[in-house]
């Protein structure tokens, strides 16, 4: 999915930045936590932010990951008085933020900007719905397969051996994304290794049989283009 700020015309981008304040974040910093009063819409100038929901003790589900030139916090400032998810920086970064009242005024005065914003929100919700479908409808194995497919769309390169992930993918990270135990994730991944579906060199995976994942998740019937974490 194209990041929000990249969708804007130059003068629309300038309007956003002119009305925003700047904030530096370090890796691991919380921008906001679930249940806090929703006051600001955020834009990522540099870095990466994970939006997730707590599902109980040591259980989380990643709703989406937003990167440079994108935005987050919309599920909160336009849907109620509190943030329904938490936002945590996964890299050192620079954010811009605008108060909800200012953002509403900007959208009210700029029809084309508002339309681009609506399209971005709609695509984001559609992608999130598809992700939740993968996590819930296809059991633990389907949920883990969904992470591999989405991670490969973000960081995979096609080789003669299969799709090689250029970023490390840890068992604990998969567990965090889908809200199931590390032991369950490890068991599933080890089964795939035994079957020759995946192999890994330390933290870097090679997906040797991507079709197995696509059949498991019935990808041919999915119309979502933004298949990323």
C-alpha positions as CSV (number, residue, x, y, z in Angstrom):
1,X,0.0,0.0,0.0
2,X,1.3,3.4,-0.9
3,X,2.2,5.5,2.2
4,X,-0.1,8.4,2.9
5,X,2.4,11.2,2.4
6,X,3.5,9.9,-1.0
7,X,-0.1,10.2,-2.2
8,X,-0.3,13.9,-1.6
9,X,0.4,16.7,-4.0
10,X,3.3,19.0,-2.9
11,X,1.1,21.7,-1.6
12,X,-0.9,19.2,0.4
13,X,2.3,17.8,1.9
14,X,3.4,21.3,2.8
15,X,0.1,21.9,4.6
16,X,0.6,18.8,6.8
17,X,4.2,19.6,7.7
18,X,3.5,23.3,8.3
19,X,0.8,22.4,10.9
20,X,2.8,19.6,12.6
21,X,5.2,19.4,15.4
22,X,8.4,17.2,15.4
23,X,9.2,14.3,17.8
24,X,12.3,12.1,18.0
25,X,11.8,8.4,19.1
26,X,14.2,5.7,20.0
27,X,13.8,2.0,19.2
28,X,11.4,0.6,21.8
29,X,9.7,3.9,22.7
30,X,5.9,3.9,22.9
31,X,4.3,6.7,21.0
32,X,1.0,5.9,22.6
33,X,-0.5,3.0,24.5
34,X,-3.9,1.3,24.2
35,X,-6.5,3.1,26.3
36,X,-4.8,6.5,26.3
37,X,-6.7,9.5,25.2
38,X,-6.4,9.8,21.4
39,X,-5.2,13.3,20.6
40,X,-2.8,13.2,17.7
41,X,-2.3,11.8,14.2
42,X,1.3,10.9,13.5
43,X,3.4,10.9,10.3
44,X,6.7,9.0,10.0
45,X,9.5,11.1,8.5
46,X,12.1,8.4,9.4
47,X,11.9,5.1,11.1
48,X,9.2,2.4,11.6
49,X,6.4,1.9,14.0
50,X,4.5,-1.3,15.0
51,X,0.8,-0.9,15.8
52,X,-0.4,-3.8,18.0
53,X,-3.2,-4.9,20.3
54,X,-2.7,-6.7,23.7
55,X,-4.4,-10.0,23.9
56,X,-3.5,-11.0,27.4
57,X,-0.4,-11.8,29.4
58,X,2.6,-11.9,27.0
59,X,0.3,-12.0,24.0
60,X,0.0,-9.4,21.2
61,X,-1.3,-9.2,17.7
62,X,0.3,-6.9,15.2
63,X,-2.4,-4.9,13.4
64,X,0.1,-3.3,11.0
65,X,3.6,-1.9,10.6
66,X,4.0,1.6,9.2
67,X,7.2,3.0,7.7
68,X,8.6,6.2,6.3
69,X,6.2,8.7,4.7
70,X,3.2,6.9,6.2
71,X,0.9,7.7,9.1
72,X,-0.7,6.1,12.1
73,X,-3.1,6.9,14.9
74,X,-6.1,7.2,12.7
75,X,-7.8,4.4,14.5
76,X,-8.4,6.5,17.5
77,X,-8.7,10.1,16.6
78,X,-11.5,9.5,14.1
79,X,-13.2,6.6,15.9
80,X,-13.5,7.5,19.6
81,X,-11.8,9.2,22.5
82,X,-9.1,6.6,23.2
83,X,-6.5,4.7,21.2
84,X,-7.7,1.1,20.7
85,X,-4.1,-0.1,19.9
86,X,-0.6,0.6,21.0
87,X,2.2,2.1,18.9
88,X,5.8,1.4,19.5
89,X,8.9,2.4,17.5
90,X,10.8,-0.5,16.1
91,X,13.6,1.7,14.9
92,X,15.1,5.1,15.8
93,X,13.0,7.7,14.0
94,X,11.6,11.1,13.5
95,X,7.8,11.7,13.7
96,X,5.5,14.6,13.0
97,X,2.2,14.9,14.8
98,X,-0.9,17.0,14.5
99,X,-3.7,17.5,17.0
100,X,-7.0,15.9,16.0
101,X,-8.8,19.2,15.9
102,X,-6.3,20.7,13.6
103,X,-6.4,17.6,11.3
104,X,-10.2,17.7,11.1
105,X,-10.0,21.4,10.1
106,X,-7.4,20.7,7.4
107,X,-9.5,17.9,6.0
108,X,-12.6,20.0,6.0
109,X,-10.9,22.7,4.1
110,X,-9.1,20.5,1.5
111,X,-11.4,18.1,-0.3
112,X,-8.8,16.3,-2.4
113,X,-6.6,15.8,0.6
114,X,-9.6,14.4,2.5
115,X,-10.3,12.0,-0.4
116,X,-6.8,10.7,-0.4
117,X,-6.9,10.2,3.3
118,X,-10.2,8.3,3.0
119,X,-8.8,6.0,0.3
120,X,-5.7,5.3,2.4
121,X,-7.8,4.5,5.5
122,X,-10.0,2.2,3.5
123,X,-7.1,0.3,2.0
124,X,-5.5,0.0,5.4
125,X,-8.7,-1.4,7.0
126,X,-9.1,-3.9,4.1
127,X,-5.5,-5.1,4.6
128,X,-6.0,-5.4,8.4
129,X,-9.2,-7.4,7.9
130,X,-7.4,-9.8,5.6
131,X,-4.6,-10.3,8.1
132,X,-7.0,-11.0,10.9
133,X,-8.7,-13.6,8.6
134,X,-5.4,-15.3,8.1
135,X,-4.7,-15.3,11.8
136,X,-8.1,-16.6,12.9
137,X,-9.6,-18.7,10.1
138,X,-6.6,-20.9,9.2
139,X,-5.4,-22.0,12.7
140,X,-1.9,-21.6,14.1
141,X,-0.2,-23.0,11.0
142,X,-2.0,-20.5,8.8
143,X,-1.2,-17.6,11.0
144,X,2.5,-18.5,10.9
145,X,2.4,-18.9,7.1
146,X,0.7,-15.5,6.8
147,X,3.7,-13.9,8.6
148,X,6.1,-15.6,6.2
149,X,4.2,-14.5,3.1
150,X,3.8,-11.0,4.3
151,X,7.4,-10.7,5.4
152,X,8.6,-12.1,2.1
153,X,6.5,-9.4,0.3
154,X,8.4,-6.8,2.3
155,X,11.9,-8.2,2.5
156,X,12.1,-11.2,0.1
157,X,14.2,-11.7,-3.1
158,X,13.5,-14.4,-5.6
159,X,16.4,-16.8,-6.2
160,X,16.7,-20.1,-8.0
161,X,16.3,-21.9,-4.7
162,X,13.2,-20.0,-3.5
163,X,12.4,-16.7,-1.8
164,X,15.2,-15.5,0.4
165,X,14.4,-13.1,3.3
166,X,16.9,-10.3,3.5
167,X,15.9,-9.3,7.0
168,X,16.1,-11.6,10.1
169,X,12.9,-13.2,11.2
170,X,12.9,-14.5,14.8
171,X,10.5,-17.1,16.3
172,X,9.7,-14.6,19.1
173,X,8.8,-11.9,16.5
174,X,6.4,-14.3,14.7
175,X,4.9,-15.1,18.1
176,X,4.4,-11.4,18.8
177,X,2.8,-10.7,15.5
178,X,0.1,-13.4,15.8
179,X,-0.4,-13.8,19.6
180,X,0.5,-17.5,19.9
181,X,3.3,-19.1,22.0
182,X,6.9,-19.3,20.9
183,X,6.7,-23.1,21.4
184,X,3.8,-23.4,19.0
185,X,5.6,-21.3,16.4
186,X,8.8,-23.2,16.8
187,X,7.0,-26.5,16.4
188,X,5.4,-25.4,13.1
189,X,8.6,-24.0,11.7
190,X,10.5,-27.1,12.6
191,X,7.9,-29.2,10.8
192,X,8.3,-27.1,7.7
193,X,12.0,-27.5,7.9
194,X,11.6,-31.3,8.0
195,X,9.3,-31.2,5.0
196,X,11.7,-29.0,3.0
197,X,9.3,-26.1,2.8
198,X,11.7,-23.6,4.5
199,X,15.3,-23.6,5.7
200,X,17.3,-21.1,7.6
201,X,20.8,-19.9,8.1
202,X,20.8,-18.5,11.6
203,X,18.0,-15.8,11.6
204,X,17.6,-15.6,7.8
205,X,15.0,-17.9,6.1
206,X,14.8,-19.3,2.6
207,X,11.2,-20.2,1.6
208,X,11.6,-23.1,-0.8
209,X,7.9,-23.8,-1.3
210,X,5.9,-20.6,-1.3
211,X,3.0,-22.4,-3.1
212,X,2.4,-24.4,0.1
213,X,1.7,-21.2,2.0
214,X,-0.5,-19.8,-0.7
215,X,-2.6,-22.9,-0.9
216,X,-2.9,-23.1,2.9
217,X,-4.2,-19.5,3.0
218,X,-6.3,-19.8,-0.3
219,X,-4.4,-16.8,-1.6
220,X,-5.9,-17.2,-5.1
221,X,-9.3,-16.0,-3.7
222,X,-7.8,-13.0,-2.0
223,X,-8.1,-9.6,-3.6
224,X,-6.0,-7.7,-1.1
225,X,-3.0,-6.0,-2.8
226,X,-1.3,-4.7,0.4
227,X,-0.2,-8.1,1.7
228,X,2.4,-7.0,4.2
229,X,2.7,-6.9,8.0
